[in-house]
Amino acid sequence: MTVSQIEIQLIAAVVAVACALPGVFLVLRRMAMMSDAISHTVLLGIVVTFFLVGSMESPLLIFGAAAMGLVTVSLVELLNRTRLVKQDAAIGLVFPALFSLAVILISRFAGGVHLDADAVLLGELAFAPFDRLDILGFSLPKSLAVMSGILLLNIAFISFFFKELKLATFDAGLAATLGLSPALIHYGLMSVVSITAVGAFDAVGSILVVALMIAPAAAAYLLTDSLPKMLGLAALIGTVSAIGGYWLARVLDANIAGSMATMAGLAFLLAFLLSPKRGMLASTRRRRHQKWEFAQTSLAMHLMNHEDTPAAASECTIEHLQDHLRWQPDFAGQVLNMAQRRELVKRDSGYLALTDQGRSLAREALIH
């Protein structure tokens, strides 16, 4: 493995973790599409700042892009407060307008400058090792240095304001009652998202920024209810997706960013299907179990209602279940077999009778 290949994977892993950490809070706040909006509209901030400073190397580009991210959030909140449109519609109105304005400005006034909208959208990690910085005598890829700094910023922000972020995310009303400012926390989080998005532009493009912010966080959300574990899992899933995407791109001779986004989507799909608590397979098993559990409880209640009554001779037979409970013969037979295995019901001279355990189940169901 060459040095360039190692550096590409390091950059991808750092970008993945830097994106995944704030992405967890976006997912929990149901603001996943805000990452898409910010990752596109910060391009306008880059363009405007470039026109002001006249250099693509200026660090002010990051601040201009972050400021445009806050402008995007403010405009979305402004539209949302009117109650004329919902948040998703507000996002759909704001970010295409700002992104389109950026594309127009680039095509009209910056055609000869390295401000290509396609490159911003797709990115190309393969070229990242060639743009280098000298730091303390070490030559590092610029993207690695920038994203490492942004990762440290994200870790510091989440660590210092963890309690405030957690409280404002799950109960903004309580946070305000305790003297915190949910709005200030919200804009702080959006600033971090904006800085992360613009920092990742040059290396991976905005499409992968969205994928790495949302897919690992959404997968982690399906796997755990603990916020610290969710942050750790999101970072791990993002890292695995990034490195796995690099090797997938090598095998397929495809775009690296696209391959990484594909791996992130695959990780979410696996969590969506296989999560022990929230996965589709677990949900299907749970619904199937509840179906048979409800059927056995219904059988127990039916038998208890008619036991020791004149109608017991006709009501407490398997044939009558098909008429009274509208069960198909095969289904009634399966329910009865399950109930017998659990010792809820027994056969007595051709009739069905409750055991003490079955009678307790019926009574408990009636109470609840």
C-alpha positions, 0 to 999 in steps of 0.5 A, spaced: 500 500 500 502 506 497 503 512 502 498 516 498 493 510 499 494 510 506 493 518 506 486 517 502 483 513 507 486 517 513 482 523 510 476 519 508 476 516 516 477 523 519 471 526 514 467 521 516 467 521 524 467 529 523 461 529 519 458 523 523 458 526 530 454 532 529 449 528 524 447 524 530 444 531 533 441 532 526 437 525 526 435 526 533 432 533 532 429 530 525 433 535 521 436 531 516 435 535 510 438 541 514 445 538 512 443 537 505 441 544 505 447 547 508 452 543 504 449 546 498 448 553 500 455 554 503 457 554 496 454 561 496 458 563 502 465 561 498 463 564 492 461 571 495 467 571 500 472 569 494 469 575 490 471 579 497 478 577 498 480 574 491 483 568 493 481 561 494 487 560 499 484 564 504 482 561 511 476 566 510 472 562 505 471 557 511 468 563 515 464 566 509 461 559 508 459 558 515 456 564 515 452 562 509 450 556 513 447 560 519 443 565 513 440 558 511 438 556 518 435 563 519 431 563 513 428 556 514 426 558 521 423 565 519 419 561 514 417 556 519 415 561 524 410 564 519 406 557 520 405 558 512 410 552 510 412 547 514 420 546 515 421 541 510 418 545 505 422 551 508 428 547 506 426 546 499 424 553 498 431 556 501 437 551 499 435 551 491 434 558 491 441 560 494 445 554 491 442 556 484 445 563 485 451 560 487 452 556 480 449 563 476 455 567 480 460 562 478 458 561 471 458 568 470 463 571 474 468 566 476 468 561 470 476 561 470 477 560 477 477 553 481 470 554 483 467 548 479 460 546 482 460 539 479 467 538 483 464 541 489 458 536 489 462 530 487 469 531 490 475 527 488 479 524 494 484 521 489 487 528 488 487 530 496 494 527 497 497 532 492 495 539 495 499 539 501 501 543 507 508 544 511 506 543 519 512 543 524 516 540 519 511 535 516 508 535 510 501 533 510 495 533 505 491 540 506 484 536 507 487 531 512 490 537 516 483 542 515 478 536 517 483 534 523 482 541 526 474 541 524 474 534 527 477 536 534 472 542 534 466 538 533 469 533 539 470 539 543 463 542 542 460 536 543 464 535 549 463 541 552 456 542 551 454 535 551 448 536 557 446 542 553 445 539 547 442 533 550 437 537 554 435 541 548 435 536 543 430 531 547 426 537 551 427 544 548 421 546 553 425 544 559 432 546 557 428 553 556 425 553 563 432 551 566 435 557 563 438 555 557 437 557 550 435 552 545 436 557 540 443 559 541 444 551 542 441 550 535 445 555 532 451 553 535 450 546 532 448 549 525 455 553 525 459 546 527 455 543 521 456 549 516 464 549 518 464 541 517 460 541 510 465 547 507 471 543 510 469 537 507 468 540 500 474 540 497 476 533 499 469 529 498 464 534 495 457 535 498 453 529 496 458 525 501 458 530 506 450 529 506 451 521 506 456 521 512 452 526 516 446 522 516 447 515 514 451 513 520 447 517 525 441 514 522 444 507 523 446 508 530 440 510 532 437 504 530 442 500 534 442 503 541 438 508 545 444 511 549 446 517 546 454 516 548 453 509 544 450 512 538 455 517 537 461 512 538 457 507 533 456 513 528 463 514 528 465 507 527 460 506 522 462 512 518 469 510 518 468 503 516 463 506 510 469 510 508 475 505 508 470 500 505 468 505 500 475 506 498 476 499 497 470 498 493 472 504 488 478 500 487 475 494 485 470 497 481 474 503 478 469 508 480 468 514 484 471 514 491 466 519 494 460 515 490 463 508 493 463 511 500 456 514 500 454 507 497 457 503 503 454 508 508 447 506 505 449 499 505 451 500 513 444 503 514 440 498 510 443 492 514 441 496 521 434 497 518 434 490 517 438 487 522 437 491 528 435 487 534 430 492 537 428 496 531 430 492 525 425 490 520 426 483 521 425 484 529 419 488 528 416 482 523 418 477 528 415 481 534 408 482 530 408 475 528 409 473 536 404 478 538 399 475 533 399 468 536 400 471 543 393 475 542 390 469 538 391 464 544 389 470 549 383 470 545 382 463 546 383 463 553 378 469 554 373 465 550 373 459 554 373 462 560 367 466 558 363 460 557 366 455 562 361 452 567 355 455 563 349 451 559 352 453 552 359 450 554 358 444 550 357 447 544 362 453 545 368 449 547 369 445 541 375 447 536 369 447 531 365 452 534 372 457 534 371 457 527 364 460 527 365 464 533 372 467 532 371 467 525 378 463 525 380 458 519 381 451 520 388 451 519 389 457 524 385 455 529 388 448 529 395 452 530 393 456 535 390 450 539 397 446 538 400 452 541 396 453 547 396 446 549 404 446 548 404 452 553 399 448 558 394 453 557 388 449 554 387 441 555 382 437 551 377 433 555 372 428 552 373 432 546 371 439 549 376 444 550 378 446 557 382 451 561 388 450 565 389 454 571 395 457 567 390 459 562 385 461 566 390 466 570 392 469 563 384 470 561 383 474 568 389 478 567 387 480 560 380 482 562 383 486 568 388 490 563 
